[in-house]
Structures are given as structure tokens and as C-alpha cells.
């Protein structure tokens, strides 16, 4: 969330949420970060985390990942039938990465994934980048 003590006005906070939801690239993220910092001061960790989440969500949508779920140190990724994932890259990743498995139902399980927010977001973006078609 965007802390009310960072952006006090609710309407401005809602506009900031809309701007953050549109982040699809590192350039978008840098631009949004600069605009917010210029207007409201240094970004709190919660806002940085929102930007990381927006980038991950955008990448997952482009690759047609149906769902990403986390339960403690276990991550599940479900892929749509029309997913833009390279099956060969996915199988190489599964075979070469301890704690990763793939089911015939189109779900990848990753045990031992990072649990800390920024490390987890980075690891998921890296994973999706490695298996993208």
C-alpha cells in the first residue's frame, strides 16, 4: 500500500496507485519513482514493493501466466494453455534447479524460494525471463 503519511490526500494516493498499476518496464518504474520522489520525497519501502509487484504482474500477464501463489517458501505458477513460455526452456529450468518440479496439469512448484519481498520479486522476474518464449 501507499502509506497515508507519504501521500496524505486520498485522491492523489488513488492517482498514484493508478500510475503504479501501469508500470510494465524498468523505464516505467524509474519514471514513476522519479515523479513520486520529486513530488512527495524519498520513496518508502512499501511503494518500492508496489512497483516491483506491478512489474512482475505485467510480465506474468504478457507471458500468460494464470496465477502465481506463495505459501511460505513454496511458489506455485500455473500456466495457461496459450502461455508464451518456451516448454524446452521450462523443462531445462526444472531439471537444473533443485526444489523445482512441473506437473502435467501445467503447474510449476518451487520449494525453497526466497521469502523476503524484494528478493522474491527479483527471483520470480528472473525465472519468468529465463523460461519466456
N, C-alpha and C positions, 0 to 999 in steps of 0.2 A: 504494500500500500504506500501511498504518498502521505507522509506524516503531516497532520494539520499544522504542526509548528514549522514546517518547511514552506507549505503554501496554505496560508490561513483561509483565503477566500474559497468557498466551495465551488463556485462556478469556474474559477481559474484552475482549481485542482481537477475538475472534470475535463477541462480542455487539455490539461497536461496528460491525463490518462488517455485521452483520445490520441494525442500526439505519440505517446509511448506505444500504444497499440499498433501504430503504423510502422514501427521500426522493423525493417526487413534486412538490413545490411549493416556492416560496421560503419559505413559512411552515414547512414541514417542515425545510428546510435551516437556517433561523435557529434553530429549536428544537433540532435536533441539535447545531449549533455551540455554542449556549449551554450545553447539557448537558455536552458534551465539555470545553469550556473551563472550566466550573465544577469538573469532576471532575479533569481532567488538566493544566489550564493552557492557554496560548495554542496555537491550532491550527497545526501545521506545514503547510507548503505542500502536502505530499502528501495530507493529509486534506482540505484545501480542494479540491484537484483531484478527489478521490474524490467529494465532494459535488456538484461541478459535473457530473461524469460521470453520477452517479445521476439528477440532474435531467434531463439530456439523454436518457438511456436511457428514463426514464419517459415523456417527451414523445414520443419516437420510437415507443414501444410503443403509446401512445394513438392516434397517427396511423397506426399500422400500417405503419411504415417497416420493410422487411425487413432492410436492412443499411446501415450507414454504414462505409465503409472509407477509410483515408487512406494515400496513398503520397506522401510528401514534401509538396509544395504542391498535390496533387490530391486532391480529395474525391469519392467516388462514393456516391450514395444510390440504393438500389433500393427501389422502392415495391411493395407487394403489390397484387394486383388489387382488394382491398376496402379500399385505403388511404383514409384520411379527409383526403386532400389535394384542394383545390379545383383542378381542371385549368386553369381560366381564370386563377387567381392564379399557378399554376405557370408557365404559358406567358408571362404578363406579366413574371414574375421572370426567366425565361430570356432573354426578348427585351431586357430593360432592364439586364441585368447582364453586363458583359464577362467572358469566360472561363467562362461557364456554358452548357452545352448539355444537350439531352434527347434520348434515343434512343427509338425505337418499342418497345424491349424494356422500357421502364419504368425506365430508369436515368438519373439526372442526374449529369453530370460538372461539377465546379467546379475549374478550373485557377486557380492564384494565390490559393488560400485561405490564411488565416493558418496558420502552422505552430506557433506558440507556444501551449502548452496552454490557459491561461485565455482568450486572445483567440479561439482556435479554438472552444472550447466556447461562448463568448458568440455568435460568428458563426453557429454551427450552430443554437443555440436561436432566434436572431433569424430565420434563414432558415425554420425549420420553423414558427415563429409567423406569418410572412408568407404562407405557402402553405397553411396549415391551412384546412380547410373550415369 
